[in-house]
């Protein structure tokens, strides 16, 4: 069966047949606790977890192409725990010791707490936001003229942070220190699931890279987020399940579908 091409969301909904669901694959690592566990118990489902993407470091050769050293910068902006891990890994690989006076700007408290694994934590050199780069504006602007900022990022970049720093005319450099890439899913080539659950357009990219001849057939796709939704539609696949105002979480959206498919 060829992949179905739907002319609109309403067409997809009209053609939905709500076939029985017994198995679900979630394209994320298995958590310790999750509402999916209750969903599996309530509906007698087999739910598996498998990351479709993973993070890996850039090589020393790749990093050296930037022709910089982290210790040339007096301030570092961290947008994630991954950024911290790979920043200090690069420092170890190239034998670079950051100055004790280096200032660190973290987008959230969780990121700042994680930073304590790598540095002696002092409030005067660690600045903490709530979630967005704008949360750090007071501290950033105070140090804009004196500091040179380094922004460790992945191959996906950090667009909103870069745009902010450019707009405010900071002296900064964004440097790729890690990559988000498709995982090897070849062991799933002969396995089928009733529902595949995606939370990122990169998950859809991984699906297509691992299984270029993938045909949706009776597999239902559950998607979260507008960018993931666009990736599915751009791939010519059909969206069967997505959160709505009435069912805002993915588990609620899936259960809403199960009430029709497994009744």
KELUM-769253 format. One record per atom (N, C-alpha, C): residue in one letter; x, y, z. Coordinates in steps of 0.2 Angstrom, whole numbers, plus 2048, in hexadecimal, padded with zeros to 3 digits. Example, Ala and Ser with C-alpha at 12.3 -4.5 7.8 and 13.67 -1.06 7.14 Angstrom:
A8427E4827/A83E7EA827/A8427F0827/S8407F5823/S8447FB824/S840800827/
END
This chain:
X8047FA800/X800800800/X804806800/X80380B7FC/X8078117FB/X805816801/X80981A803/X80881F808/X802823806/X7FD82480A/X7F7828809/X7F9830809/X7F7833804/X7F883B804/X7F183E805/X7F084180B/X7EA84480D/X7EA84B80A/X7E484E807/X7E4854805/X7E385A80A/X7E0857810/X7DF85C816/X7DF85881C/X7DF85C822/X7DE858828/X7D7855829/X7D2859826/X7CB857827/X7CA850823/X7CE85081D/X7CD84A819/X7D084481D/X7D6845821/X7D9840825/X7D483E82A/X7D184282D/X7CC840833/X7C683D830/X7C483E82A/X7BE83B827/X7C0834825/X7C6833823/X7C882C821/X7CA828827/X7CB82A82D/X7CD827832/X7C8821834/X7CB81B835/X7C7815836/X7C781383D/X7CC815841/X7CC814848/X7CD80C849/X7D2809846/X7D3802847/X7D680184E/X7D57FB850/X7D77F8857/X7DF7FA858/X7E17FC85E/X7E87FE85F/X7EA7F9865/X7EF7F5864/X7F27F1869/X7F97F386A/X7FD7F6866/X8047F8867/X8067FF865/X80A802869/X80C809868/X813809869/X81780D864/X81E80E865/X81F816866/X82281886B/X82381F86D/X82A82186C/X82B826867/X832827865/X83682B86A/X836829870/X83A82C875/X83D82787A/X84282987E/X845824883/X83F822888/X83F81C88B/X83A81A890/X83C81E897/X837821899/X83782589F/X8368218A5/X8388238AB/X83781F8B1/X82F81F8B3/X82C8258B2/X8258268B4/X8228298AE/X81C8278AC/X81882A8A6/X8118288A6/X80D82D8A4/X80582B8A3/X80482689E/X80982489A/X80881F895/X808818898/X80B81789E/X80B8118A1/X80380F8A4/X8008158A6/X7F98148A8/X7F58128A2/X7F681689C/X7F3815896/X7F380D894/X7FA80B894/X7FB804892/X7F77FF896/X7F780089D/X7F37FC8A1/X7EB7FC8A0/X7E980289F/X7E280389F/X7DF800898/X7E3800893/X7E17FE88C/X7E47F888A/X7E87F588F/X7EB7EE88D/X7F07EF887/X7F47F4887/X7F87F6881/X7FF7F3882/X8037F287D/X80A7F187D/X80D7F887A/X8107FB87F/X81480287D/X81B80187E/X81F802878/X826802878/X829809877/X82F80A87A/X832810879/X839810875/X83A814871/X84081486D/X84281B86A/X84781E86C/X849824869/X84B823862/X84882885E/X849828857/X84F82C855/X85183085A/X857835859/X85B83585F/X86283785F/X866837864/X86B83C863/X86F83E869/X874843869/X87B840869/X87F843865/X886840865/X88B846864/X891846867/X89584C866/X89884D860/X89A85385E/X89E854858/X8A585185A/X8A9850854/X8B084D855/X8B4853857/X8BA851859/X8BF85685B/X8C185A854/X8C185684F/X8C3859848/X8BE85E846/X8B785C847/X8B2860845/X8B2867849/X8B3866850/X8B386C854/X8B9871852/X8BF86E851/X8C587284F/X8C4876849/X8BF874845/X8BE87883F/X8BB87F840/X8B9880846/X8B6887848/X8BC88C84A/X8C288984B/X8C888D84C/X8C7891853/X8C488E858/X8C389285E/X8C588D864/X8C589086A/X8C688D870/X8C188F875/X8BE88B879/X8B988E87D/X8BC893882/X8C2892884/X8C5897889/X8C689D886/X8C589E880/X8C58A587D/X8BF8A987F/X8BA8A6882/X8B48AA883/X8B38AA88B/X8B18B088D/X8B08B1894/X8A98B0897/X8A48AE892/X89E8AC894/X89B8A7890/X8978A2893/X89489D88F/X88C89D890/X88989C88B/X88189B88C/X87F89488A/X87C89188F/X87A88A88F/X87288A88E/X870886889/X869885887/X86687F889/X86B87A88B/X86887388D/X86E86F891/X86C86A894/X871866897/X875862892/X87386188C/X87785E887/X87D863885/X87B869885/X88086F883/X88686F888/X88486E88F/X88986E894/X88D867893/X88A862892/X88E85B892/X89385C88C/X89185E886/X89585E881/X89A864881/X899869884/X89D86F885/X8A386D889/X8A286A88F/X8A8868893/X8AB862890/X8A885E88C/X8AB858889/X8B085B884/X8AE860880/X8B386387B/X8B986687F/X8B7869885/X8BD86C888/X8C286788B/X8BF86188D/X8C485C88F/X8C8859889/X8C5858883/X8C885587D/X8CE85A87B/X8CC86087B/X8D2865878/X8D686887E/X8D5865884/X8D986788A/X8D886F88B/X8D287188C/X8D187888C/X8CE879893/X8D187D898/X8CE87E89E/X8CB88589E/X8C58858A0/X8C188C8A1/X8C38908A7/X8C48968A6/X8C689A8AC/X8C189A8B1/X8C389B8B7/X8BE89B8BD/X8BA8A18BD/X8BC8A68B9/X8B78AC8B9/X8B28AC8B3/X8B28A68AF/X8AD8A58AA/X8A68A68AD/X8A28AA8A9/X89B8AA8AB/X8978A68A7/X8928A38AA/X88D89E8A7/X8868A08A7/X8838A08A2/X87C8A28A1/X87789C89F/X87389A8A4/X86F8948A2/X8688968A1/X86489389C/X85E89589B/X8598938A0/X85A88E8A4/X85688C8A9/X8598898B0/X8568898B5/X8598868BB/X85B87F8BB/X85787B8B7/X85A8748B6/X8608748B3/X8618788AE/X8688788AA/X86D87B8AF/X86C8808B3/X8718838B8/X87287E8BD/X86E87A8BF/X86F8758C4/X87486F8C2/X87286E8BB/X8778698B8/X87E86B8B7/X87F8718B6/X8858748B5/X88A8738BB/X8878728C1/X88B8718C7/X88F86B8C7/X88D8668C2/X8918608C1/X8988628BF/X8998688BC/X89F8698B8/X8A386F8BA/X8A08738BE/X8A38798C1/X8A287A8C8/X8A687E8CC/X8A58808D2/X89F8868D2/X89A8858D4/X8948898D3/X89488F8D8/X8948958D5/X89489C8D8/X88F8A08D5/X88B8A38D9/X8858A78D6/X8888AD8D2/X88E8AF8D4/X8908B58D0/X8928B48C9/X8938AD8C7/X8958AC8C0/X8908A78BD/X88A8A58C0/X8858A18BD/X87F8A58BD/X87C8A68B7/X8768AA8B7/X8708A58B4/X86A8A68B7/X8658A18B6/X85F8A48B3/X85C8A18AE/X8568A38AB/X85089F8AD/X84A8A08AA/X84589C8AC/X8448978A6/X8448998A0/X84389589A/X846898894/X84589E893/X8478A188D/X84D8A688E/X8518A7888/X8568AC888/X8558B388B/X84F8B588A/X84C8BB88C/X84C8BC894/X84B8B6897/X84B8B689E/X8528B88A1/X8578B889D/X85E8B98A0/X8608C089D/X85B8C489B/X85D8CB898/X8618CF89D/X85E8D08A3/X8618D58A7/X8698D38A8/X86A8CC8AA/X8718CA8AB/X8758CB8A4/X8728C989F/X8768C9899/X8788D0897/X8738D5897/X8758DC895/X87A8DF89A/X87A8DD8A0/X87F8DF8A5/X8868DE8A3/X8878D889F/X88D8D589D/X88F8D6896/X88A8D9892/X88B8D988B/X8918DC888/X8938E288B/X8998E5889/X89F8E288B/X89F8DE890/X8A68DC893/X8A88D5891/X8A28D188F/X8A48CA88E/X8A38C8887/X8A78C2885/X8A68BF87F/X8A38B8880/X89D8B787D/X8998B287E/X8998AC879/X8998A687C/X8998A0878/X89389C879/X89089A874/X889897874/X88A890871/X88B88A875/X88C884873/X885881870/X88487E86A/X87E87C868/X87F876864/X879873861/X87986D85D/X87986F856/X87986A852/X87886B84A/X87186E849/X86D86E84E/X86687284D/X86687984E/X86C87B851/X86D882853/X869884859/X86988B85B/X86588D860/X86289485E/X85D893859/X85B899855/X85989F859/X85589E85E/X8528A3862/X8578A7866/X85C8A3869/X8618A686D/X8668AA868/X8688A7862/X86C8AB85E/X8698B185B/X8628B185A/X85F8B7857/X85F8BC85D/X85E8BA863/X85E8BF869/X8658C2869/X86A8BE869/X8718C186A/X8738C6864/X8708C485E/X8728C8859/X86E8CF859/X8688CE85B/X8638D485C/X8668D9861/X8698D6867/X86C8DA86C/X8738DC86B/X8768DA865/X87D8DB863/X8828D9868/X8818D386A/X8868D086F/X88C8CD86B/X8928CD86E/X8988CA86B/X8988C386D/X8968BF868/X8958B7869/X8978B3863/X8978AD865/X8988A8860/X8948A1861/X89089F85D/X88D89985E/X89189385A/X89288E85E/X89688885B/X89388285C/X89287E857/X890877858/X89487285C/X89286F861/X89686B865/X893864866/X88D863863/X88A85D863/X88485C85E/X88285685C/X87D855856/X878851858/X872853856/X86C84F857/X86B84B850/X86B844850/X86B84084A/X86683A84B/X865838845/X860832845/X86382C848/X85F82884C/X86282284F/X86181C84A/X86581784B/X864811847/X85E80D849/X85980C845/X853809847/X852802843/X858800840/X8577FA83B/X8547F483E/X8557F3845/X8527ED848/X84B7ED849/X8487F3847/X8407F4847/X83D7F3840/X8427F183B/X83F7F0834/X83A7EB833/X83A7E6837/X8347E1836/X82F7E183C/X82F7E783F/X82A7E8845/X8257ED843/X81F7EC845/X81A7F1843/X8167F384A/X8147F984A/X8107FB84F/X80A7FF84D/X8047FE851/X7FE80184F/X7FF80984F/X80280C854/X803813855/X80B815856/X80D819852/X81481C853/X813823856/X81682585B/X81582C85E/X81C83085D/X81B83685A/X82083A859/X82084185C/X82584485F/X82584A862/X82A84F85F/X82D84D859/X832852856/X83285084F/X83385584B/X834854843/X83A850842/X83F850847/X84584C846/X843844846/X83E84384A/X83C83C84B/X83983A844/X83583E841/X83383C83A/X83983C835/X83D840835/X84383F831/X847839832/X848837838/X84B83083A/X84782A837/X84082B838/X83C826835/X83D82582D/X83D82A82A/X83E82A823/X845828821/X84A82A825/X851828823/X852820825/X84F81E82A/X85081782C/X84C812827/X846815825/X841811821/X83F81581B/X843816816/X84181A810/X83B81880D/X83A81280D/X83480F809/X82E80E80E/X82E811814/X829811819/X822812816/X81D80E817/X81680F815/X81280E81B/X80E81381C/X80A814822/X80580E823/X80280C81E/X7FD80781E/X7F8808824/X7F8804829/X7F380482E/X7F6807834/X7FC809834/X80080D839/X7FD81483B/X7FB815841/X7F981C842/X7FE820845/X7FF826843/X80482B845/X80183084A/X804830850/X802835855/X80883A855/X806841855/X80B846854/X80A84C859/X80F84E85C/X80F854861/X81385A85E/X80F85F85D/X81386685B/X812867854/X81286E853/X81187084C/X81686E847/X81D86E849/X82286D845/X822865843/X820861848/X82085A847/X81A858842/X81585C843/X80F85B83F/X81185D837/X814862837/X816864830/X81B85F82D/X82085C831/X82485782E/X82085182C/X81B84F82F/X81784982D/X81484B827/X810850826/X80D852820/X81185381A/X81785681B/X81C857816/X81F850813/X81E84B818/X821844816/X81B841812/X815844812/X81084080E/X80C83B813/X80D83B819/X80A83781E/X80483A821/X800835824/X7F9837827/X7FA83882E/X7F883D831/X7F783E838/X7F183C83B/X7F1837840/X7EB834842/X7E9837849/X7EE83984D/X7ED83B854/X7F2841855/X7EF846858/X7F284C85B/X7EE84F860/X7F2852865/X7EF85686A/X7EA85B868/X7E585C86C/X7E086286A/X7DF865871/X7DB86B870/X7D986F877/X7D686A87C/X7D2865879/X7CE86187D/X7D285B880/X7D785A87C/X7DC85487E/X7E385787D/X7E685B882/X7EC85F880/X7F285B881/X7F2855884/X7F9851885/X7F884C880/X7FE84987E/X7FE84387A/X7FA83D87C/X7FB83C883/X7F8836886/X7F0837885/X7EE83D887/X7E783F886/X7E483E87F/X7E884087A/X7E683F873/X7E6838871/X7EB834873/X7EB82D872/X7E582A875/X7E382B87B/X7DE82887E/X7D782A87B/X7D7830879/X7D1832875/X7D082E86F/X7D582C86B/X7D5828866/X7D3821868/X7D681F86D/X7D581886F/X7CD817871/X7CA81C874/X7C381C875/X7BF81A86F/X7C281C869/X7BE81A863/X7C1814860/X7C7812860/X7CA80D85D/X7C9806861/X7C9807867/X7CA80186B/X7C3800870/X7BE80386E/X7B8803872/X7B47FC871/
END
